[in-house]
């Protein structure tokens, strides 16, 4: 977790230095005169979390121009400079501010001040659980509906396409039909359900030299749509190392925040399985198929779709089974 902390006084800096020694990924800055707005603008866009060591009001005013949605906003925690309280003020669940506040508090013997309703009542927080399981919330507007039902004492019904280890928490029932929450990589599902999408699909890509990002995007999105996969389920793009510097491929991955993973021809040739071979591809790259082999190599799972070609781009999808469990962040 990348955490940016800022302090305003010598006392606050001393607390920040204690945290910096104990919390991995935390960087500390001292606020110079007139520099808070600039620091906040940069830190808000480049970090997973912000920590203000000072007054809560200062933090609220500083982040106000940058707040968007709970899906995109980083976690924000405020600590007083004596280290008495640790208070999450933004993205408590999805951003992990509640968890971070507790971690910071433990390191300096502070009191975490948690105010989210589900936490106060000790009720299952579906968005916290989703974060702990690395599930993307596709329709975050439904979180409030789920939480309201739980707070009213009602049970919610959860359907998962994959096994979930552990015992479901109180008020959560596993279901196949009439579900309220769906854990799935697929696009299809009840429109009114909260959709939690695991990042378990690898896109394998082969392309001609100089292929533009737009052509790659069109091919990838067409393959995902054809095969009913949610775009949020994609965890990486995989290809041969000959394409590591391909501008269009790099631009596509950057646009969608996806890692580009590459393998040598020998590594791809060693991937077990039956793939769609091509003599031309083998002559050009040293291996008979790039996209299918690369997808399976990175995924470690199974081939979901064989090679689909068009406009100089070949795409294949591979999928693995996620490791999900109850008992964390509930």
N, C-alpha and C positions, 0 to 999 in steps of 0.2 A: 504494500500500500504506500503510495507516494503522498506524504503529509507535509504541508507547509505551515509553519508556526510563526507567529509574530508577537513580539512583546514591546512594551512602551516605556518601561522603567528598568533600573538596575535590578530591583527585586524580581520583576517579571523575567528578565533575562536569566537570572540565576535559576529560576524554576524551569525555564525552557531548556537550559543546559542540562539539568538533571534528566529531563525527559529525553533529550537528544541522545544521552548516553544509554538509555534503556529501550527506546522505541526505534526499531529498524525503519528506515525510510523517512524519518523526520528531519527536516532542515529548519533552521531557526534564523530569523531576521529580526533586527531591531528597527522599529519604525522611526524614520527620520522626519523632521518637520515637513509637512505637506506631502509625504510619500505614501500615505495609507491607501489612497484611491488607486494609485498606480500599482502598488503591491497587490491589492485585492483583485484588480482586473486581471493581472497576470496569473496569480495563484489560483484564481477561480477556474480558469480555463485549462491549467496545466497539471492539476493535482487531484488526487482522489479525496483528499480531506484538507480542511483548513482548521487551524487552532489559533484562537485569539486569546492571549494571556492579558486580560484586562477587563474592562467593564463590558457587560452584555450589550448595552446601548450602542457603544462604539461599533461592535461587531455587526449589529443589526443594520445600522446606517451604512456601513461599509459594503455589505453584501447585497443590500436592497436592489441596486440597479442591475444586478447580474442574475437574480433568481429567475429560473425558467419553470422547470417541472421537476417533480420528485424523481423522474427517470434519469434526467440529465445532470441535476445539481449535485455537487460534491457534498460530502458530509461536512458539517461545520460544528465545532465544539468551542465553548467559551470556558476558560478557567480564570478564577481570580488569581492575582499575583502571589498570594500566600499559599495557593494550592489547597484551599479548603473545599472548594466545590468544582465539579466537572460537569458542564451542562451542554447537552446536545441541543442545537437550535434549528438545524436544517438537515433534512434527509436522514431522519433517525433510523428508519428501517432499510429502505433500498440502498441508501448511501452508506449505511453502517455507522452513523453518528452515535447511536445508542451504545453500540458495541465498543467503539473507539473511546467514548467518554468513560466507560467502565475500565478499559485497559489503562488509560491515562491515570485514572483515579487510583488504581491498584499500585502503580509505580511510585506515587508520591503520597499515599495514604490519604487521599481526598475522598469526598462523598460524591458519587455520581447522582445527578438529579435528573431522573427520567420521568417525563410527563406524558408520553404517548399512552392512550387509553388502554390498549391491549396489554401493554407491559404493566401498567399500574394494577390492572385486575388479574394479571397472571394468566391471560388468555392467549391461545395460539395466534401469532402474528404471521399471516401468510406471506407478507412481503419480506419479513426478516428470514423466514424459512427459505423462500425463493432465493434470496441472496446467498444464504449459506450453502445452497445446493447448486449455485451458479446457473440458475434459471432466469431467463429474461422474461419480464412481465410485458406481454404484448399489448395489453389493454389496461393500463394502470388505473383508469377511471373506475374499474370494477373493484378495486381494492377496498374502497370505502364501503361498498355494498356488502362485501364479505365480512369486513370487520364489524359493521353495524349488526349484522345477524348474530355473530359470535357474542358481541357485547350484550345483545338482547337475550342471550341464553339459548339460542337456536343451534342446531347442528348444521354443518355444511357437508356436502357430499363431494368427494374428490375422486376423479378418475385419472389413472396413469397408464400410459402404454408400456411402462417399464416397471420392473419390480422395485418396491421401496422397502428397505430393511427397517426393522424396528417396529414399535407399536404406535399406531396413530394416536395423536394427542386427544385429549378430551374435546368433545364436540366435533370431531372430524371422523367421518364415516367413508370407507372406501366404496366406490360405486362403479357400475358399468353404464347405467342409463340415468337420465335426469340428474346429471352431475352439475355442481356449482363451480368447480375448479377442474381444469383439464391440463394435465402435464403431457405435452405432445410436441413432436417436431413438425407435425402436419398442419396445413392451413385449415382443413375442415374441422368443424366442431360447433357446438351450440353457441350461437351469437351472444347470448346473455352470460355465458360462463367466463370466469377469469381464466385467461390463457397464460400458462407458464411454459416457456419454450427452452429446452435444453440445447446447448451448443454442442452438437454431436455429429454434424455433417461436414465432411471435407470435400471441397470442390477441386477436382483434378483438372488441370488445364494444359492444353497444348495449343500453340498458335504460330502462325507465320511471323517471321521477323518484321517488325514495324506495324503490327496490328494495333489499331487505336483502342483506347480504353472504352470508348462507346460501343465498339463491336464486341469486346469481351463482356461488357456488362449486359448487352442484349442477349448474348448466348447463355450466360450464367443464369440470368433471370428467367429466360425461356425454359431452361432445363429444370430449375426449381419449381416453376409454375406447372410444367407438364407432369412432374412427379409429385405434386402436392406438398412440397416442402416449404416451410416458413423460412423467409430470408433470415430471420433472427436465429435459426438453427445452425447457420454456417459458422464454423469455428476457425477455419483456415483455408488458404488456397495453396495447393501443392503442384509442383511441376519439376522439370529437369533443370539441372544447374546451368545449362546453356541459356536458359531464359531468366536467369537471376537479375540481369540488367535490362530486361525488356521494359521500355518506358510505359507502354500502355498497360502492362500487367501491374507494374509498380503503382501507377496512378489509380487503377481500379481498386487495388488493395488499400491504398491510402484513403481513398474516398469512403470506403466502407469499414475502415478500422480493422482490417483483417491482416494477420501475419502471412507473409509469403515464404513458404518453406520449399527448399529445393533439394534434389537428390541427384547423385551421379548416375550415369547410365548403368554402371555395374550394380549399384544399390537397387535401382528399379528392376533390373533383369533378375535379381535374386528374390523378388517378391513372389511368394507362392500363389498359384491360382490359375484360372483360365481367362485369358484376356484377348481382346480383339487385335490380332497382330497385323502389321503392315510392313511389307518389305521396304517401301519408300521411307517410312519413318525410321526403320532400323538403319538404313543406309545413311540417313541424314543425322540421326542422333546417337546411334549405337545401341538402341533398344527398340523392340518391335512396337511398343505402345507406351506413351507418356502419361496421358491423363488418367487412365484407369489404374495403372500401377502406382502412380504418385498418390492418387486418392486413397487407395488401400494402404499404401506404405505409411502415410501419416495417420490415417484413422486407426489402424490396428483392428478394424472391424471387417465389415463385408461390403462388397460392391452393391450399391443400391441401384445404379443405372449404368449401363454400358456406354461406350463412346457415342456422343451425339455431335455431329459436325455441321458447320455452316459458316460462311463468310471468313474462312481462314482460321476458325477457332474450333477446337474440339474440347468437349466438356464431359466429365464423368463424375458421379457422386458416390461417395462411400459413407457409411454410417456405423457408429459404434453404439453400444448400450451404455447409458450413463449409470454412475454409481450413486444412487439416491438413498437417503435414510431419514427417518424421523428421529427426533431426539436431539436436534441441534437448532439453536436459536428459536425455540418454541416459547 
